[in-house]
Every structure is written in C-alpha cells, then in structure tokens.
Amino acid sequence: MKIVKILFVIIALSGNLYAGSTHNSILVERMESNAFLPDFIEKINQHFILKPVIAKKNFHHKETESQYRHYFNKQSINRITTFYRSHKTVFDNKGIDGTVIAAILFVETDFGRQIGGYNVANVYANIIASSNLKDPSQKRRFDWAIKQMRALQKIWKKGKIDVFRLTGSWAGAFGIPQFIPTSYLSYAIDGNGDRKADLYNIEDAAASTSNFLIKEGWSGKNRLKTILHYNGSIPYAKTILKLSDILKRLNQKQNSVARKP
C-alpha cells in the first residue's frame, strides 16, 4: 500500500513539473512571437513561477459593492481621517481635491500598508503563459498583459527599477497608488523634489495620482468618469467619491469647531 502511495506522489510531482515546463515553453514562444528582447525573455523565464491562482483571479474576478463596505466602518473612517489630517500638505494643493487623492490611496493600499505580495513580472508572465487564446475574454487579458510586459521591458531598459523584484497585486499593479506599468510610464512623477518617481513614497504617490487624474480630464462635472479610468469598477469609483465627501464633511466640521470662540 505504501508503494502505491509513493508511486502516486511521484507521478503527481512529475506531472506538475511537466506542466510547469510546458508553461515555460509557451511563455517563451509567445514572448518571442511578440518581439520581446531575447535578454528580457531569458530574465522573465528565469524568474517565472507557475501560479494558477494568478490566472484564475485575472480571468474570473468580478467587482461587487460588498467588497467595499468595510471602508465605511468606524475604524476605517478614523484611519483615513487621521492620516489625511496629518498629511494635508501631501494631499492638498496638487491640482485635485486632496480628499479624492487620499481616498484612492487609502482604498488601494491603506497608504502603503497593503501593497500586495505578488511578483509583478510573474503576474504578467502567468497571464501570457496561461491564456487560452481562443477564448475572447482571455485573449483580451492576454493582449493587455503583453502591453504591460512591454512597459516593464521599457522600465527595465532604463535601469532605474529592478522590475524582477517589484511586488504588488494579483493584477500586476504596484506601489502605494497601485499603478500598472503603462500607468507608471505615463503618469508617475516626482512629488518630493528628489528627481525620482518612487511609487512607494507617499509624496510621489500622491503627486502621481493627481497627475493621472488631471491628464485623464479631471473636472468637477466628470469625477466619476475620470476615476473609472483609474479603476473601471463602478463600486470602486462610488466608494472613492463617498469617502472623499465624508472626509470633506468631517474636515469642515473640525474647522468650524476650531473657529468657535
């Protein structure tokens, strides 16, 4: 009986190894056919770890209102209010209502406390290697992952960030504002004067988030539409605006109390 169990384990392990090897081959083939640089492909392949949960989340994730409800409990409101008031100079005077920026950075990563534990390059590698290109929805996700991988390659060529050590979400977003690579290239800016766009720095994160919204056409009339460029989820966008309104109301209340003799 023990021999049977041992054989079963060996077969299972060999099957997993073969599956991983197959995905490595698919990854390399698909990156080569999309004209990635040979050195970059080699690096990606060296760091590739097959994680089916990544593909599953990317192919099947659905946004719901329920996943945002906890942002309105007492503890969350106290957290965002306290952080905003102690960092007003970071959030305000950026060209965008500071409460909106604070709300985004709070929902995205709790101001950097929850940036995610997934290797960003490996996220895109898993999507590229695991996509069924005959499935229209997976093909769209594949095309998106190829675009993000190209952006990672561009960041890698600049040599300022070790893209193989970047950690973030299962969707491949990183830093306090959770930018994807194309957003980093388009919107990340220096917010503290050190000539670096470091998304793990709260000042740079706030400035970059503001820059994103401004470049995407922010105005008082189309706040919801602009936030949907940041994250295409209606529940997400409504959560950001509601938190912003709560922050403004609490801030006005505090100011009125402070003005009383």
C-alpha positions in Angstrom: 0.0 0.0 0.0 2.9 2.4 0.8 4.5 1.6 -2.5 1.3 2.6 -4.3 1.1 5.9 -2.4 4.8 6.7 -3.2 4.2 6.0 -6.9 1.2 8.2 -6.9 3.2 11.1 -5.3 6.0 10.6 -7.9 3.5 10.7 -10.8 1.8 13.7 -9.4 5.0 15.6 -8.9 6.3 14.7 -12.3 3.0 15.9 -13.8 3.4 19.2 -12.1 7.0 19.6 -13.3 5.9 18.8 -16.8 3.1 21.3 -16.6 5.5 24.0 -15.4 7.9 23.1 -18.2 5.1 23.3 -20.7 4.1 26.8 -19.5 7.7 27.9 -19.6 7.8 26.9 -23.3 4.5 28.6 -24.0 5.7 31.8 -22.3 9.0 31.9 -24.2 7.2 31.2 -27.5 4.6 33.8 -27.0 7.1 36.5 -25.9 9.3 35.7 -28.9 6.4 35.9 -31.3 5.6 39.3 -29.8 9.2 40.5 -30.4 10.4 41.0 -26.9 14.1 41.3 -26.4 16.0 38.0 -26.0 17.7 39.1 -22.8 14.4 40.2 -21.3 12.7 36.9 -22.3 15.5 35.0 -20.6 15.2 37.0 -17.4 11.4 36.6 -17.3 11.7 32.9 -17.9 14.3 32.5 -15.2 12.0 34.2 -12.7 8.8 32.5 -13.9 6.9 30.5 -11.3 3.6 29.0 -12.4 0.8 30.1 -10.0 -2.6 29.1 -11.3 -4.3 31.4 -8.8 -3.0 34.4 -10.7 -4.6 33.4 -14.0 -7.8 32.4 -12.2 -8.1 35.8 -10.5 -7.4 37.7 -13.6 -9.8 35.7 -15.8 -12.7 35.5 -13.4 -12.6 38.4 -10.9 -15.8 40.3 -10.6 -16.2 43.6 -8.7 -19.1 43.8 -6.2 -20.3 46.5 -3.8 -20.0 44.2 -0.8 -16.2 44.2 -1.1 -16.1 47.9 -0.5 -18.4 48.2 2.5 -15.7 47.8 5.1 -14.2 51.1 4.1 -17.1 52.9 5.8 -16.9 51.2 9.2 -15.8 53.3 12.2 -12.3 52.0 12.2 -11.7 52.8 8.5 -13.2 56.3 8.7 -11.0 57.0 11.7 -8.0 55.7 9.9 -8.4 57.7 6.7 -9.4 60.9 8.6 -6.4 60.7 10.9 -4.0 60.1 8.1 -5.4 62.8 5.9 -5.3 65.4 8.6 -1.7 64.6 9.5 -0.6 64.7 5.8 -2.7 67.5 4.4 0.3 69.2 2.8 0.9 65.9 0.9 -2.6 65.6 -0.5 -3.7 69.2 -0.9 -2.6 71.8 -3.5 -1.9 69.1 -6.1 -4.5 70.4 -8.6 -7.0 67.9 -7.5 -9.2 67.8 -4.3 -6.9 66.3 -1.7 -9.7 64.2 -0.2 -10.0 62.3 -3.5 -6.3 61.5 -3.7 -6.4 60.4 0.0 -9.4 58.2 -0.7 -7.7 56.5 -3.7 -4.5 55.8 -1.8 -6.5 54.5 1.2 -8.6 52.1 -0.8 -5.7 51.0 -3.0 -3.2 50.1 -0.3 -4.2 51.8 3.0 -1.5 54.4 2.3 1.1 51.7 1.6 0.4 49.2 4.4 -1.0 46.6 2.0 0.9 46.8 -1.3 0.4 43.1 -2.2 2.8 40.2 -2.2 2.8 39.1 -5.8 5.8 39.4 -8.1 4.6 41.9 -10.7 6.6 40.5 -13.7 5.5 37.0 -12.7 1.8 38.1 -12.8 2.1 39.1 -16.4 4.1 36.0 -17.3 1.4 33.8 -15.8 -1.3 35.5 -17.8 0.7 35.3 -21.0 1.5 31.6 -20.5 -1.9 30.5 -19.2 -4.3 32.3 -21.6 -6.5 30.3 -23.9 -6.2 32.5 -27.0 -9.4 31.0 -28.4 -11.4 32.4 -25.5 -12.2 36.1 -26.4 -12.1 37.3 -22.7 -8.8 35.5 -22.0 -7.4 36.8 -25.4 -8.2 40.4 -24.3 -6.5 39.8 -20.9 -3.5 38.3 -22.8 -3.2 41.3 -25.1 -3.4 43.6 -22.0 -0.6 41.5 -20.3 1.6 41.7 -23.4 1.1 45.5 -23.3 2.1 45.7 -19.6 5.0 43.4 -20.2 6.3 45.7 -22.9 6.1 48.6 -20.5 8.0 46.5 -17.9 10.7 45.9 -20.6 10.9 49.6 -21.2 11.3 50.3 -17.4 13.9 47.5 -17.2 15.9 49.1 -20.1 16.0 52.4 -18.3 17.7 50.6 -15.4 16.2 52.7 -12.6 13.9 50.0 -11.2 14.6 46.3 -10.7 11.4 45.1 -12.3 12.0 41.5 -11.3 11.8 42.5 -7.6 8.6 44.6 -7.9 5.8 43.3 -5.7 2.2 44.2 -6.0 -1.3 42.9 -6.5 -2.5 39.8 -8.4 -3.5 42.2 -11.2 0.1 43.4 -11.6 -0.3 46.8 -10.0 2.4 48.1 -7.7 3.3 50.9 -5.3 1.1 52.9 -2.9 -1.3 54.0 -5.8 -1.2 50.6 -7.4 -0.2 51.7 -10.9 0.2 49.2 -13.7 3.4 49.5 -15.7 1.9 51.6 -18.5 0.4 54.0 -15.9 3.8 54.3 -14.3 5.4 55.3 -17.6 2.6 57.8 -18.4 1.8 59.3 -15.0 4.4 58.7 -12.3 6.2 61.9 -11.3 8.5 63.2 -8.5 6.5 64.7 -5.7 9.2 65.4 -3.1 12.0 67.0 -5.2 14.5 64.2 -5.3 14.2 63.7 -9.0 12.8 60.2 -8.7 9.3 58.9 -9.2 9.0 56.4 -6.4 5.5 55.0 -6.1 6.4 53.6 -2.6 6.9 57.2 -1.3 3.7 58.8 -0.2 4.6 62.2 -1.7 5.4 60.8 -5.1 2.3 58.5 -4.9 0.0 61.5 -4.2 1.6 63.6 -6.9 1.4 60.8 -9.4 -2.2 60.0 -8.6 -3.1 63.7 -9.1 -1.2 63.7 -12.4 -3.1 60.7 -13.5 -6.5 62.3 -12.9 -5.5 65.6 -14.4 -4.2 64.0 -17.6 -7.4 61.9 -17.8 -9.5 65.1 -17.8 -10.5 65.7 -14.2 -13.2 68.3 -13.5 -15.9 68.8 -11.0 -18.5 67.6 -13.6 -16.9 64.3 -14.6 -15.3 63.0 -11.4 -16.9 59.5 -11.7 -15.9 59.1 -15.3 -12.3 60.1 -14.6 -12.0 57.8 -11.6 -13.2 55.0 -13.9 -10.1 55.5 -16.0 -8.1 54.7 -12.8 -10.2 51.6 -12.0 -13.1 50.6 -14.3 -15.3 49.4 -11.4 -18.4 51.4 -10.6 -18.4 50.2 -7.0 -14.8 51.4 -6.7 -15.4 54.8 -8.2 -18.5 55.4 -6.0 -16.5 54.3 -2.9 -13.8 56.9 -3.7 -16.3 59.7 -4.1 -18.2 58.8 -1.0 -15.1 58.6 1.1 -14.0 62.0 -0.3 -17.3 63.6 0.6 -17.1 62.1 4.2 -13.6 63.5 4.5 -14.6 67.0 3.4 -17.6 67.0 5.7 -15.6 65.9 8.7 -12.8 68.4 7.8 -15.4 71.2 7.6 -16.9 70.2 10.9 -13.4 70.2 12.6 -12.6 73.7 11.1 -15.9 75.2 12.2 -15.4 73.9 15.8 -11.8 75.3 15.8 -13.1 78.7 14.8 -15.6 78.9 17.6 -14.5 81.3 20.4 
